[in-house]
C-alpha cells in the first residue's frame, strides 16, 4: 500500500534526475501489466494513453523524469513535484502533487492576515 510516508520517502530518495535517460527503468512501462495504459515514447516524451490529452501529465518529457519505480500494484513515474501512479492490470491513474512548504515568513503573513 502506498501511504503518505512512502510518497515522502520517494520524493526524498529521487530528488535529483539521473545523469542520463538510460539510467531510468523505462522497461517497466512496457510490461504486460501496464498494457491498459497504452504507453508510448514519442519525440523524447512518455505519452500515457489513459490520461486526457489536455492534462499536463499526458505527455512527460523523459528529461523531466527522476525515476520509474515498481510497487506491488502500481508503477510510479517520479517527477520533481509530482508522482504519477499507474495501476497494474487497470486503467486507473492517480497523481500526487507535492505541496510547497511554507516559509516562516509565509506563516507569519498568514497569521497576521486573519
Order of alpha helices (4+ residues) and beta strands (2+ residues): alpha-beta-beta-beta-beta-beta-beta-beta-alpha
